[in-house]
Amino acid sequence: MKEKIFFAHANGFPAEVYGDLFSRIPNYEIDYIPLLAHGNYRVKYSWSDVVPEIIAYFEENYTEPVWAIGHSFGAVCLALAAQQKPELFKGIIMMDPPVLSKKIRCILAVSQCFGVSKYIMPLAKKSAKRSDHFPDREFVASKLRTKFLFKNFGEQSFQNYIKYGFTDLKEGITLRFKKEVETKIFALTPPFYRKITLNIPSFYLYATEGTIAVTRSIDKVEPLFPNTTFIAFNGGHLFPLEQTEKCANELLNILNSKN
């Protein structure tokens, strides 16, 4: 029987979009909630609102601790869940949690306190303005492939996004990950003013390139995760969808070293 891993996706990307990454970890069975924050657990005040959804899934589906892997938003939610209920986790691998510079985190904290972060956070503003209805998948594929967000996606990851990122309507298609949920998640990006101390094996794969990487000095991030091993990944924030083979090898190196 294959060992199970629970996976938590990034904001805006249903878990099935990561199918190419999953296929490169064949000796493990990957479980996931397809769309976090879309069921009974919604983001109202912070990303912590999603933690009970993850804990409930673990308690309902596992009889012993399991490894968990998360990307971006999903990585943070897993870390918070593991901090709260470490007995449910065998270990955790966080793939580039969006921890920004201290200056930006302070701005986030103030803007969230006054309820104006959705007007300040660039990704929240962009998400709120994006289209969410389209004629068909062929139209979306032709429009998105050259966009900055998707230009470095592996071909299979891109095709998975076109297949699993949209829902069919009577006329056309719409985003499967609801725009209003995505926007709220971006607006409530954690300011990380408290340490996340994990009492299980924990690893932080951080991107060395891209917007998030250039805002921060990783040695200023490390104190926020005092018991965690940091590992550089030469790529951008979306490396689990852009460099799936390399990412899978990094994950397997960690998993095999601990099993």
PyMOL commands that set and color helices and strands:
alter all, ss='L'
color gray80, all
select helices_A, chain A and resi 15-23+47-61+73-84+86-88+102-113+117-120+122-129+137-144+155-164+179-187+211-215+218-224+239-242+244-258
alter helices_A, ss='H'
color red, helices_A
select strands_A, chain A and resi 3-8+28-32+66-71+89-95+133-134+166-168+173-175+202-207+229-233
alter strands_A, ss='S'
color yellow, strands_A
deselect
rebuild
show_as cartoon
